[in-house]
Amino acid sequence: MLFSSLTFLIWFLPIVLIIHFVLPQRLRNGFLLLASLFFYAWGEIAYLPLILTVLVFNVIFGILIDRCEGRARRLLMILAVVFNIGTLVFYKYSGFLMGVIGLSAYAPSVTMPLGISFFTFQITGYIIDIYRKKIPAEKNVINVMTFIVLFPQLIAGPIVLYTDVQNEMRKRTITASDLEKGMTIFIAGLGAKVLLANPMGALYQDILSIKSASAPAMWLATLASVLQLYFDFVGYSSMAIGMGHMMGFKFPQNFNHPLSARSMRDFWRRWHMTLGAWLRDYVYVPLGGSRKGTRRTIINLFFVWFLSGFWHGADWNHILWGLWFFMFIALEKTAFGPWIAQRPRLGLLYAQFVFFLSLPLFSYSSLSESGDHFARMFSPVFSTDVLYYLRGHGVLLIIAMIFCMPSVFHFFNQLFARSKIARIALMTSVMVLSLAALVNEAYNPFIYFRF
């Protein structure tokens, strides 16, 4: 069930919000648990037993780790992490890994459960935080299960840690301000997804479908792909954060205008911030971070970016996509980082161009498809077809690029702070336009569902 589907917007979400609001505090988490399991089952009921098994095992592991000390505590933590990561590896990576060693014929015939990459990291973070004594194990089984499968962030993040929501899981109040703020964030995210990401994705697909498309048209398609990916994911993250507010949760920020970044290090501090924080806290820092000299830092960065690429997709494309960013981040760390920091305009062009060139790797699952895309981008084929696409989509492209700018968001934030009427009028308009677009639009994918 997509957040941007009419079923979700007209039926599921309003019913859940109303019931959640009127229920007494002690019943809210139990209701959200049932609603979240229903939400998951709607999209993939075959894997509902799997997610229930994962829930039960991690509740038990968390309680046992909290009660033990010394070697037993460490052993239980390792077993829990192996169980969680092993489940992810089996369902997402077994086919790829068996193919690497030449045994693809023996790979298990399984499909990847929705959202497994997200909830696996979330659960693993919970277990490690208990082991580190950062938090105690949650004794209320309903609370910890609700945290793991809470539907706004179950499928596509942001990756929420228990430290982010432990107080709200036990007691939360929902004020009129929370509801209004949550609705504003949610509608802004819906507009980004439906009114910007979907048309950009349709333009991308239209150009790709023309085998004789010129090189300029392929560059335009790649730009459309960048904008689709950004507004698709930032839209979904905003909808999740907005729903959290409407239910009394304060989910962490996941994007901070990455398309205005002035280096690749700056870019990845702004894009998918919760994944970056997870990899930093649970992989990079435990490996030694940057505390053990330049050589060890580079090795640690290599491992983190290899893992980041592999997390995004079980194929060589996404591994190379991760290592593409490793190369530039390592160079910034050891060579030209200070030089580029002193030249912000050049840094902006550099960071966005590096990300731009990564999209043909990210958008496909095979190297041959990516290679074909690059070949079409750099081919000596020129024609006026790009003018046809610009005539039909040029205004929307300009609007999308304008909404990538932090100054535009600052303007609207100031406007909304000054005028409640302006905020309500604009958000109502965005909601009506989004619903109208969904009624008439067949193209409504979500890219990160496959992760």
N, C-alpha and C positions, 0 to 999 in steps of 0.2 A: 504494500500500500504506500504509494508515493505521497510525500507531504503535499506535493503540488497536484494531487488528483482531486476530483470533485467529491469522490466518496469520502476521502479524508477530511476535506474542508467543510463539507456540508453536513456530514453525519458523525463520523468518528470523533473528531476533535471537539466540536461543540458539546456533544453528549458527555464525553470524558471530563471536560472542564466544568460543566455544570454540576455533575455528580460529585466530582472531587471537591468543589467549592462548598457544597452544602453538607457533605459528610463531616462527622466529628473527627477531630485530630487522630484519634486512635484507630480509625478505620481507613484513613486515606492511603497509607502505604499498601495495605492489603488490596485495596481497589486498584491502585496503580499497577501492582504486580499482575493482577488478572487482566487488566486492560493491555498491558505491555505484552503479555503472553498471547493474547488474542491478536494484537497487532502483528506480532512475529508469525503466528500461525496463518494469518491471512495471506502473507507473502510466501511462506514456505513451511507448511504444516508438517511435511515429512521430517524436518529436522527439529521439530519441537521436543521430541524425546532426548535428542542430543543436548540441547541447551538446558533442559531440566537436569540432565546428568551432570553437566558442567557446573550448574548452580549448586547442586547438593554436595558434590565432591569439594568444591572450593569453600563452602560454608564449614564443612568438617575439617578440612586442612587448616583453615584460618583459626578455628577454635583450638585445635591440637597444637599448632605452632605457638599460640599465645600461652598455653599451659606448660610448655616444655622449656628447658634451658640446655645450653651446651651443644653437644654433638647431635642429640635427638632433635633439637630445634632446627639446626642447620640441615639435617637430613630430611626432615619433613618439608622444609622450604624448597629444597632441591627437587623432591618428589612432586610437589605441587607445581613448580615451574615446568618441570619435564612433562607432566600431564597436560598442562595448558598449551605449551608450545608444541608438544607432540601431537595434540589434537589438531592444531593449526597446520602443522607440517603434513599430516596425513591427508587432510581434506583439501588443502590448497596447493601443496608442493610435491606430493608423491608422484604424480604423473611426470612432472618436469625432472625430478631427481632420478627417477627410473630411466627416463630417456637419456639423461646425461651418461649413465653407466651402461647404456645399450640394452636395457631390459624393459623398454616401454611396453612390450607385449604383455608383461606381467604386472603392469601398473593397475592398482585397484580402480574399478569403474565407479567413481564418486564425483558428485558435483560439489562446488564450494558453497557452504551455507552462507546466507546473507549476513553481512556485517561481522564475520568471524575474525577478520583482522583487527577490527576496532574493539570488540568486547574481549578478545583474548588479551590484548595489551592492558585493558582496563582491569581485568581480573588479576592478571599477573602483578600489576602495580599494587593492588590491594594486598596480595599475599606478601610481597617483598616489604611493604610498609609495616605490616605486622611483625615480620621477622626483624626488621630494624628497630622495632619498638617506637616507631613514629606514631602509630595509632594502636589501640587495643583491638582485638577481634570483636566484631559486632556480635553480641550475644543474641540479639533479636533476629531470628532467621528471616522473617518477613522483610526487615529493613535491608539486610545485605542482599537478598535476592532482588528486591526492588531496585536497589542501586545498580546492580549488574545489568538488568534488562529494561531499565527505564526507557520507554519507547522514543522520546525525543532524540536521544543520542545513541540508541542501540545499534542502528544500522550504519550510520555514517559520521559519528562523532558530533561535537568535539570529544576527545578522549578525556573523560572526567575521572579524577581520582577521588577516593573516598574522603581524603582530607578536604576536598573542595566542598563536599555536601554533607559531611557527617552530622553537623548541627541541624541542618534542615531535615535530614532523614528522621531525626528524633522529635523535633518540634519546629513547625514553621507557621507563620502567619501570612495571609494573603491580603494585601491592602488594595484599595482602589488604584493607588499609584503603581503598584506592581502589575496589576491587570492592564492598565493603560500603557505602561512602558513595554510590557511583554507583547501586547497587541501591535504597538508601533514597530518594534523590532521584527516581529513575525511577518507583518505585511510588507515591510521593506525587503526582507529576505525573499518573500514570495514574488514580489515584483522583479527582483534581480534574477530569479530563476526563470519566471515565465515570460517576462517582457524583454529581457536582454539575453540570457543564456540560450533559451530555446531558439529564437531567431538566428543567433550567431551559429548555433549548431546546424540549423537547417541550411544556412548559407554555405557552411563548410562542406556538408554532404552534397549539396547541389554542384559545387565546383568539382569535387572529387569524382562525381559520377560522369563527368565529361572527360573522356580519355584524351581528347585533343586540347584540353585546357592549356593556355599559354603559361610561361613561367611567371609573369606578373599576377595572373589569376591564382596560381598556386601559392604565391606569397600572401595574397589576400586571404586565401583559404586558411593558411597557417595562422594569420592574425585572427581570423574568426574563431579558430580552434582555441587560441590563447584566451580570448575573451569569453568563449563558452565555458571553458574549464574554470576560469576565475569566478564568473558570476554563478555558475552552477554550484560550486562548492561553497562560496561565501554566502550564497542564498540559502542553501540547506543548513549551514552552520548558524546563520542568523535566525532561521525558523526554529531550530532546536533551542537556541538561547532564549528566544522570545517565549516559546512554550514553557521553558523552565521558569521564567519570571512569572508567568501566569499561574504556575503551580507552586510558587514559593521557593524555587531553587535558583541559585546564582551560578550558572555554568561559566567556565573561563572563556575569555576571548580567544578566537581561533584565527582571525585575520586582522592585520593592521596595515592596510593599503600597501601590499607587497609590490604592486606595479608602479610604485614611486620609489622603490629601493635604489640605493646608489652603490651597492656592491652585492656580491652573491652572499656574503655573510649576513649583510643587512637584509637581503631578500628572505633568507631562511629563518630570520628572527621574526618575520612578519607573516609568512605563509604557513598555514597549518601549524600554528604555534603550539598546540597541545601535543602533536606528534613530536615536534622538535624538542619540547621540554621532556617528554617521556624518554626519548633516546638519549638525551643529555643526562638525566638523573639515574636511569637504570642501565645504561650501556657505557656511554662515554666517560662519565666520572668514575664508575667502578673500575674501568680499564686503566685509570690513571689520568685521564683528561689531558691537560697540557702541563702537568706538574713534573713530568719525568724526562724533559728534554725534547728537542725538536724532532729527533728521529722517532721516538715513541709517540709523540703527538700526531705525526703523519700516519703512523700505523693505526692509531686509534681512530683518526678521522676516516681512514680507508675502511675500517671495519664498520663504522657507523653508517657511512654512505652506501656501502655495499648492502647492509641490512635495510636501509631506507629504500633503496631501489627494489630489493627483493620483496620487501613488505608490500610494495605497490603492485607487484605482478610476478607471477611464477614463470618468467621467461627471460631470455638473454636481453631483450629490449630494455626491460625495466632495470636490470642489473647495470647495463651500460648507461642508462639514464641517471642512476644514482652516482656512478663513477664519473660521469661527465661533470656533475656538480662538485664531487670530491676534488677533481683536478683544479678547478678554479678556486675553491675555498682553501685548499692546501697552498696554492700559489699566493693567495692574499695573505695567508697566515705567515708565510715564510719570506715573501719577496716584495710584491708591489702593493700590499694592503695600505700602508701609510701614503704611498704616492697617489693611489686612486682616491683615498679619503680627502685629499687636498684639492681634488678636482670633481666636485659634486655633479656638474652637468655631464662631464664625460663618464662619470661613474653610473649615472642614470642610464645613459645610452648603452654602456657596456653590460650592466646587469640585465636589462630588459632584452638585449640581443642574445645574450647567453641563454636566458630562459626561453626566448622565442625559438632558438635553434634546437632546443631539447624536445619540443612538442612532437615532431615526427617520430621520435623514439617512444615517447609516452603513449601516443595515440594508437599504436599497433602492438600486436603480440608476436610478430615475426620480423626478423631482420630484413627479409626480402621485401616486405611491404614498406617498411621504413626507408629502405634503400631506394625503392621506386618513387616514394614521395620526394626524397631529397633530389633524385635524378630529375624529376619533373620541375622542381623549384629552380634548379641550376641548368636547365636545358636551354639551348639557343632558340626556343620557340617563342615568338612574340606575335601578338595580335591585339585587336581592340576588344576582345571579349571581356577584359577586366572592366572596361567602361560600362558594359551592360550590367555587371554585378554592382558596380558603384552607383549607377543610376537608381537601381532598385533598393540598395541597402546602405548607401553612403551616409544618409542622415542618421540612421540607427547606429552605424559604426562610430560616428562622431559622438553621439549621445553616450554610447557605452564607454568610449575612451574618456569622456568628461567625468563620468561617474567613477573612474579609477582614481581620480585626484583627491587627495585629502582635503584640499581647500573647499571642494564642493560639499563634502560632508560637514565641515565646520560651518559653512553657510547655513545648511539646513538645520543643524543643531541649534544655532543661534536664533534662527527664525522660529523654530518650534518652542524654544525657551521663552521667546517674547510673545508668541501668539498661539494660544491653544486652538483657536478657530482655524488658523492656517494648518496646524498639525492634523486636526480631525478631517478637514476638507481634503488635504493632499492624500492622507492615508486611505480615506474612503474612495477617492478616485483611483488610487493604485489597486485597491482590492477589487473594485468593479471592473477595471480594465483587465486584471489578471483572471478573474472568473470568466469574463467574456472571451478572453483568449483561449482558456482551457476548454470552453464549450466548442470552439471552432477549430481546435488545433489537435492534430493527430501525433505530432512530433513532441514528445515530452519525456525524454530519457533522463537518467541521473547517472553520470559517469562513474562516481565512486561506489555505486552498488557492486561493481565487479571486484572491489577490493575487500 
